[in-house]
Amino acid sequence: MNKIHQEYNKYFLNTYGPFDFVPVSGAGSRLYDEDCKEVIDFAGGIAVNGLGHSHPKLIKALTNQASCLWHVSNIMINKPALELARKLVSNTCFDKVFFTNSGTEAVEAGLKLARRYAAVTYGKHKNKIVSFLNGFHGRTLFAVSVGGQSQYQEGFAPLPGGICHGVFNDITKLDELIDDNTAIVIVEPIQGEGGIISATPEFLIKLRELCDKFSCILMFDEVQTGMGRTGKLFAYMNYGVEPDILSSAKALGSGFPIGALLVKNKFSTGFEIGSHGSTFGGNPLATSVANAAFDMINTPEILDGVIKRRQIFIKKLTKLNQEVNVYKEIRGEGLLLGLELHDKYNGLARELIKIGLKHGVLILNASPNVTRLAPSLIIPIEDIDEGIDRFTNTLLEFVRVHG
């Protein structure tokens, strides 16, 4: 164990298990450690660095704002937040915005809004939350309770009640799951931590129909799929199904912490003055960076480029896998890709991250059995080529070690 890991273990709670590579700088889609070792970044900070590392336009937005105003209480209006809210509303099907610091907080805000709206409008009996197994909605106690993965809930009981979990993409049981007592149905258009599983159009259409029938809110958790990740500004735009509320974060700030809850007018009465809040949510620094990121991402050049880059990745990964036969499926949308390991390699997705760093490429996992790629939306083609070469060496070593 090297010195920096010894210090990490001394001072940090053991929640992440970091790898040996310690980045000290980044430019575009490349990271560097203090010894100038270079790694091509196919991880994007877990789909956060939508515009890569140290983008000059984001640096300019941050430094310009830092010289003017850092923070004011939310009892005052700050112009960068107002500008960002206007952009989000003008370019989506939503009417109102609430800013947070993270995706978890945006999800929590949506769940609280839905329960309060239902209680005030229909009565306290209407409080049930419906979500789906293998879903992931964040790390607060409320969010992990709603998320459908038991490993994130273990040891934290008693959990909040009134939550039911269905099977993702299973239409047959939805009529039994959603009823007059349901306040909100929350779903990811693509399950991220659950293995990069896309919702079927039929599934989301059925959810929309049932939410309309039983007067409950349909919420899309787009923390990972939003802000251009799938080739549209938000993934719901690929389906023709409009949610009532939506959570966003990650690439919204493209590296600077910010989240947002987007809400249609009908449900905006779920909150009133004093019913919810955030000390730092919508602060001028975060919203200034997010404004610059939004202006770049929400363009045909960037969004069409995501689809172009996806095609390159799929072609190269398919060819590579025909040679090494490590994965049984390549799936996902846009630049959120999941590669499911063959059964003989079950549980080894994290091992691939370690080998990848050795060969100069940073990848992720999206379950113990799925490799996840979520690179910058503007990753240069030459970095894709070089990164795939390094990933090839990664897989070749993986096969040698694990047969």
N, C-alpha and C positions, 0 to 999 in steps of 0.2 A: 504494500500500500504506500503510495507516494505521500509527500508532505501535505499537499493541498487536500487530499482525501482524508488524511488524519485530522486536519483542522476542521473540515466539513463535519466529520463524525463527532467532533468535540463540541461544535457550536450549534448544529442544526438538529431538529427533530428528524428522525429517520422515516421520511415519507416518500422519497423519490428514488433512492438508489441510483445516483448519477453515474454516468460512464466516465472513462478516463480523460476523454478529450475536453479541455477547458477553453472555450473560445474567449478571446479578448477583443476581437474586432471582426467586422463583417462588411462585405461590399457586394451588392447584388445578390447572387445566389451562392456566394462562397464565404466560408468562415475560416478564421485563422486563430491558432493558439499562440502562446507567448514565444514558442520556438519557431513560429512562422509555418507550422504544418497547416496545410490547406485541406478543407473538406467541402465538397459540393453538397449543398443543402437541398435535399428532396423532402425535408420535413416541414419547413416553413414555420417553425415554432408551434407546431400542431395547428396548421392552417391559419396562423395569425399573420405572418409576414407576407401579406398579399402582394406587396411591392418590393419584396426582397429586403436586404439589410442596408441601412444608411442611405436611403433614397434622398437625393439632394432637395427635392421639393418638400419632403416631409421635414427634413432638418430645417429648412428655411421657415416653414410654417411654425415649427416649435420655437425656434430662436426668436423670431419676430414677436410672437405672442409673449414669450418669456420676458422680453424687455418692456412689455406694456402692463400686463395684468396676469397674475397667476391664479388667484382664487378669490371668489366672493361667495357669500352665503346665497342659497337659493331663494331667499326672500328678495333678491335682486335679479334682474334680467341681465344676462351677459350676451353680447352680440354674436360671438362665435357659436354658442349653443342655439340661439334663435335661427341663425343661418343654417346650421346642420339640420335642425328640426324641419325647416322649410324644404330642404332638399329631399329628406326622407319621405315626407308626405307627398311632395310633388311628383315623385318618381315611383310611388307604390300605390296600393289600394287603400292605404290607411289615412287617418285624419289627425291623430294626436300622437305625441311622443313623450316618453318618460326616460330620462337618461340615468344610467347606473355606471358602476366601475367595472363590471364583469358580466359574463354570460349567466353565471349562476344567479346573480342579483336580478338580472332581467327576467329570468324564469320565475324566480320567487315573486317578483312584482306582478307578473302575469297571473300566477296562481292565487295570490292574495286578491287582486282585482276581481278575478272571476268569482271567487267565493263571496266576496262582499257584494258584488253586483247581483248575484243570484239570491243572496239572503235579503237584500233590500227590495228587490223586484218581485220575488216569488215566495220568499219565506225561508227560514233557517233550515228546513228539511232538505233544501236543494243545495247540497254541499259536496256531493261525490265527485272525486277526481278520477278520471279514467286515463291510464297511460298503457305502455306496452312493454312486454318482456324484452330484455336486452337493450332497452332504451337507456339513455344517459342524459341527465338534465342538470348536472352540477353536483356540488359537494356539501352544501349546507344540509342540515338534518332534514328539512322539508324536501329539498331537491333530491337527495339520495333515496328518500322514501318514495317519491314519485317515480324516479328512475327504476327500471325493471331489472337491476342486476344485484343479486344478493351479496356479492363480494364487497360491494361498496356500502352495504347496510350492516354488515356483521359487526357486532359488538356495540352498536349504538342504540339498541332498544331501551325503553319503549319508543317506537316510531310514531309519528303523527298518523292519525286514523283517517278513515273515509276515503281510502285510495284503493282502486281496483286495477289489476293488470290484465290486459288481453294479450293475444298472440299477434305479433306484427304480421301484417299482410293476410291474416285469416279473416275473411269476410263472414264466414258462416256463423260465428259466435257474437258478432257485434250487436245483434238485436237483443241478446240476453245481457250484454254489458252496459249499454247506454239506455237510460230510462228517465223518467220524470224527476228523479232525484239527482241527476247528473248536473253539476255546475260547469264543468270544463272537461274537454278531451284534449290532451296534449300529445303531440307526435312529432318525431323527426322525419322530414321528407327522405332523408338518408340516415339510417342509424350509423353513427360514427364509431363510438367506442364498442358498439355491438358487432362490428365486423364489416362496415361499409356495405350495408344492405339497403337498396333503394326501395321505397314504397311503390307499389303498383298503382297506376292511375285508378283502377277499380276500387282499391282500398280507400284512397283518399276521397274519391267521389262518394262512396258509401258513408264515410265519416261525416262529410258535409251534409248529406241528406239526413242522417240521424240527428245531427246537432240542430239542424233547422226544425226537424219534427219535434224534438223535445226541448227546444229553446235553451240550449246550452252553448257555451262558447267553444269554438274550435281554435286551438292554439298550435301554431307551428313553431317548433324550436329550431331556428336557423342560425344558431350561434356558430356552427361549423360550416354550414352550406351557404350562408349568405355572403353578400358583398363579392359577387362575381365568381365564386368558387366552382359553380356548375356551368358557367357560360352565360348565365342570366344574373341580373343584379341580385335576385333572390330565387331560390329553387322553386318556390310555389309557382313562379311564372312559367316553369316548364310543364306544369300539370293542368293549368286552366282551372284550378281549384283555389278559391280565395279563403284564407283563414280569417278569423275575426281579430286575432291578436297574434303578434310574432315577436320572438326574442332574437336579438342580434348582438354580436360582440366580435371577438377575435379580429378578423380582417377589417372591421369597421374602423379601428384605429391603426391598423397595419403595424402593430407593435407597441403602440401607446395604449394603456388600459382604458377601455371605455365599453359600455354596453348600452343597449337601448331596448325598450319595449314599445312596439308600434301597435296602435289601437284604433279600431273603427269607432266613429262617433257614437253609435248606438250603445257601446259598452263603456264609454269614457266616464260615465257617472259612477262606475265602480270605485273610483277614487274621488275624494273631495279634499278640501284644505285640511291638512293635518292627518289624513288617513294613511299616508305613506310618505317616505322621504329618503334622501340620501345626502350626506354631508358633502361628498366630493362629486357626485353624479352630475355630469354636464359642466364640469369646470372648464374655464377658458383654454387651458393648455390642451386638454384631451380633445375638446371639440374643434380647436383650431387644426390639430393634426388630422382629425377625422374628416374635416372639410376638405383638406388637401387630398387625402386618400380617396374620398368619395368622388371628387372631380376627376381624378385620374381613372379610377376603376369603372365608373359609369359612362364609358365611351365605347362605341363600336370597335375601335382598335383593340382595346384591352379584352372586351368580352368575346369578340370573334377570335382573338389570339388564344384565349383559353381553349376553345374548340380545336384550333389548329395544333396547339401543343399536346392536347389530349391524343389526337390522332397519331402524332409522332411517338408518344409514350406507348400507346397500345400496340402499334406496329413493332416497335423495338422490343417491348416486353414479351409479346407473343412469340417472336422469333427466338428470343433468348430462352424462354421457357420450353420451347420445342427441343432445345439442345440440352438443357439441364434437368427438365421435368421435376421441378421442385413444387410447383403450384398446380392446383387442380382447377382454379378459376381466377380470372381477372375481371373485376367488376368496379362499379362506381360511376360517377358522372363528372364531366369536366376534369378538373385537376384535383379531384378527391378520389383516389384509386385504392382499391383493396385487392390484395393477392392472397388467396386462401391456400395454405399449405396442404399438400397431400397428407393423408392420415398418418403415414409413417413418420412424419415430422411434427405431429401434434405437440403443441406446447412450446415450440422452439422459435417463435417469432421474435422474442426479445433477444435471443442468442444471435439472430441475424443482425440486429442493430450493432452489437459489439463487434462482429466481424466486419461489418460495413465501415465502421469508423477506422478500423485497421487499414482498410483499403481506400479510405478517403472519400466516403460517401455517407451522408447522414439520412437514415430512413427511420420509420416509426413502426409500431405495431398498433393494431386496432382490436385486439383480443389476443389470447395466447397463440392463436392459429392463423392470424392474418397480418401480413405486412401492409402498412399504409404509406402511401406517398401523397404529400400535400405541398408541393413546391410553390414557389412564388408564381403568381399569375403571369409575370413577365419574364420568367426564366429564359435566358438566351438559349437559342437552339444548340449552340456549341457546348453549353453547360449540360444540356440534356444528353448530348452525344457522349461527352466525357464522363458524365455521371453514370450512364448506362454501362460504359466500359468498366468503370470501377465496381458497379453493381454485379457485372458479370464475374469479375474476380471474386467478389463476395460469395456469390452462389457456388462457384466452383470449389472454393475452400469449404463452404458449408457442406457440400455433398461429400467431399473427401473425409471430413470429420465425422459426419453423421450417416454416411453410406446411403 
